[in-house]
Amino acid sequence: MPFIKDYKPIALGDTNLFKPLKLGDFNLSHRVVQLPVNRKRIVAPGNIPRTEWTLQYYDQRTQVPGSFVIAEGTTISKRAGGYDNTPGIWSDDQIREWTKIIKKIHDNKCFVFMELSAVGRQAFPENLARDGLKFVSASDNLYLNEDLKERALKVGLPQHGLTEEEIKGFIHDYVTAAQNGISAGADGIEIAAGYGFLVNQFLDPVTNHRTDKYGGSIENRSRFLLEIIDTVGEAIGAENLAVRLSPWNKHGGMSGNNDPSNIAQYSYLIGELEKRAKAGKRLAFVDVVEGIDEGKYYPGSTNHKNLSNNDFVRSIWDGIILRSGELGANPELVKEFIQDERTLIGYGRAYIANPDLVVRLEQGLPLNAANVSTFYSGGKEGYLDYPTYSESLKLKWDKV
């Protein structure tokens, strides 16, 4: 892939993006963060990281000491999954391989949080049926689409809203997974609560039609996530914990900005996190995804245009905030966001395609275009073969 066309890079080396920041007990040399983007290069069955590839992938992207990585979404338990080709953190084999990968990141003098995820109604029902697992979500029979409904009913797995007892079990899974991640060497844990996965399914009225204490009101829809945060924070320390939210995202059938009450939902949630912070249990950071049109530089994207922002979060949350959402394609917006000295900037697709992204952002160098067709293709192509800037010049990408 050549450089992105019609894209004017901006050197950000003299902005706060390249000002050091203390995050918990470690010191970042800059505020460029690698986001938790799944690449589906996993050994199946077993959901075990393919270490010979994954280690190299993260090694390529942590060549600048003091960099910060949030490792790809990692499933908390077998019952929380449904994909064969994403990593887990519940088995000894998984922990062993993650330990090797995290050690390489640390050997490069960089830092890593592990993102923990549960799939919910986005799972593949065929996989769940094969493994004797339930097809779960916040509520019964609110399917993502007709295709998944037909597939679920075909294998005899109607979508099942978690019972209160099952919710307790999932919270326990989050605690165990967090402890496993820390034992594998992770510097901290991020809870995935966006992009239409299970926790997001509890937050959103489209997918949460419950009438018990986990549904109905904004407070009740927030309860599952807040209980996860409280329980995991107690186990590993709130200062070692973060949460990822995507208020405006419509992926997975979420409301996004279609629902005017959404800003109230997330304002309440952020307010609860700040209340805990003032009581001495401040999270390491809050990670929020902006509502930015992602199609301009990444043809083939399927997300809707939201074009909303998360400035409201800054007015409630007094701690460190990580802002993301196609910011590789929007350097002017980065310059605006980074004026707030509490801010980290996260990059997903841009980091996939540019292993030396930190250097390119600092110097204002062109960015490699991402090959969307290989994001989840399963091979080395589009995973380990993106060149650095100097390598791309040897390939004459600047002439293409």
Secondary structure by P-SEA (a helix, b strand, c coil): ccccccbbbbbcccccccbbbbcccccccccccccccccccccccccccccccaaaaaaaacccccccccccbbbccccccccccbbbcccaaaaaaaaaaaaaaaaacbbbbbbbbbbcccccaaaaaaaccccccccccccccaaaaaaaaaaccccccccaaaaaaaaaaaaaaaaaaaaacccbbbbbcccccaaaaaaccccccccccccccccccaaaaaaaaaaaaaacccccbbbbbbccccccccccccccaaaaaaaaaaaaaaaaaaacccccbbbbbcccccccccccccccccccccaaaaaccccbbbbbccccccaaaaaaaaccccbbbbbcaaaaaccaaaaaaaacccccccccccccccccccccccccaaaaaaaccccc
